[in-house]
Amino acid sequence: MNEPFIGPDGKARCRWCGGAPEFLGYHDHEWGLPVDDDQRLFEKLCLESFQSGLSWRTILAKRENFRKAFKQFDFNKVAGFTEHDVERLLQDAGIVRHRGKIEAVINNAKRAQELVKQEGSLAAYFWSYEPKTDALVAPQTVSTSDESIALSKALKKMGWKFVGPTTVYAFMQAMGLINDHTEDCIIRSKSQSTRDNFNRP
């Protein structure tokens, strides 16, 4: 069960990236590399909320459609969306047409604006929840952490929606707040090196 996925280059990677052809590039070039760009952070948190109850393959396949539908996830633009936009998005077959999740993105865009005013940037706030240690306890066998639970509670208290601890943990994994590549994964050292040289916001 814990056998690694062997890529086309013959090198071992996290088992999950063998689940679909499009996962390999995402795994090698995005997942686990630290991000400090507010727009990308907002996008990922939104996409993780859309994934709730679905597969990441479904969301990844529709990512460009999501970006087009939500103005590249520029939260300053999305915050101005109206009920007319909600109805428009509910007719968009290129995305996941779930009213609650669509409305949550618009709500969260407004909360993101508030958080930027309060903290200076989303990055500064999210990275304040980075675990103090990079110890690999149980990579990819857990779905939450103390930090994801704490961040989830804090966001919910501020009015964010669809940001449960599992969603937040997946967000932290993908955005490099933790290095959750398995020990035998060829990308783990790349992720760690990038994290070591990353200037925390």
HELIX and SHEET records of a PDB file:
HELIX    1   1 ARG A   15  GLY A   18  5                                   4    
HELIX    2   2 PHE A   23  HIS A   29  1                                   7    
HELIX    3   3 ASP A   38  GLN A   51  1                                  14    
HELIX    4   4 TRP A   56  ALA A   61  1                                   6    
HELIX    5   5 ARG A   63  ALA A   69  1                                   7    
HELIX    6   6 LYS A   71  PHE A   73  5                                   3    
HELIX    7   7 PHE A   75  VAL A   78  1                                   4    
HELIX    8   8 GLU A   83  LEU A   90  1                                   8    
HELIX    9   9 ARG A   99  GLU A  119  1                                  21    
HELIX   10  10 LEU A  122  TRP A  127  1                                   6    
HELIX   11  11 ASP A  146  LYS A  157  1                                  12    
HELIX   12  12 PRO A  165  ALA A  174  1                                  10    
HELIX   13  13 ARG A  188  ASP A  196  1                                   9    
SHEET    1   A 2 PHE A   5  ILE A   6  0                                        
SHEET    2   A 2 ALA A  12  ARG A  13 -1                                        
END                                                                             
